[in-house]
């Protein structure tokens, strides 16, 4: 994701699975293999770049409506304040996440730690690529 972010200008909203790096890496490698995009160096591969573009939005924060990710695909987003006052968003009916930078007044952009509503797993909480 970092190579794509390095070449992207402006504020962005990033969707990241809400779990550890090891679990995320394993889930992404498995998904890439299942979809015929396997590569020994995922981050630098075409699949790694596709993953990044699918999970980055050129907006400071997600909001309710139709939003377009960096790969040009549109997504249905519904955002609501939770009982704690924290705004959570659901993307395409299966990813749920909250902006973990929202409480920082000087934050630039947003990072949504997410989980997959359908299988109740954080490691599979990314948009398809």
Residue, then its C-alpha position, 0 to 999 in steps of 0.5 A: x500500500x505504501x508505494x501507492x500512497x507515496x504517489x497519491x496527492x491530497x487527503x485519502x481515506x484508507x481501509x485496513x483490516x483491523x488486525x495484525x500485520x502477520x494475519x493481514x499478510x497471510x489473508x492477502x497472500x491467500x486471496x491473491x492465490x485464490x484469484x490467480x494473482x499470487x506473487x512472492x513479493x505481494x507489496x511490490x506486485x501487480x496484486x499488491x498495487x491493485x489491493x492498495x488502489x481498491x482500498x484507498x479513497x481520494x477523500x479526507x473521510x468516508x461519508x454516506x453515499x456512493x464513493x469511488x476508490x482509487x481503482x475507479x470502482x464505486x462503493x455504497x457507503x453508509x456512515x452512522x454515529x455509534x452509541x459512543x459517539x464514534x462514527x462507523x461506516x459500512x462499505x458495500x454491506x460487508x465491511x465495517x470500520x471506524x476512522x482511527x484518526x478522527x480524534x486527532x484534530x491535526x490528522x490528515x486523511x483517515x484510516x479505517x480499521x475494519x472487519x468483515x461483517x459476513x464472516x466476522x473476521x478482521x483479516x478478510x476486511x478489505x475490498x476485492x481487487 
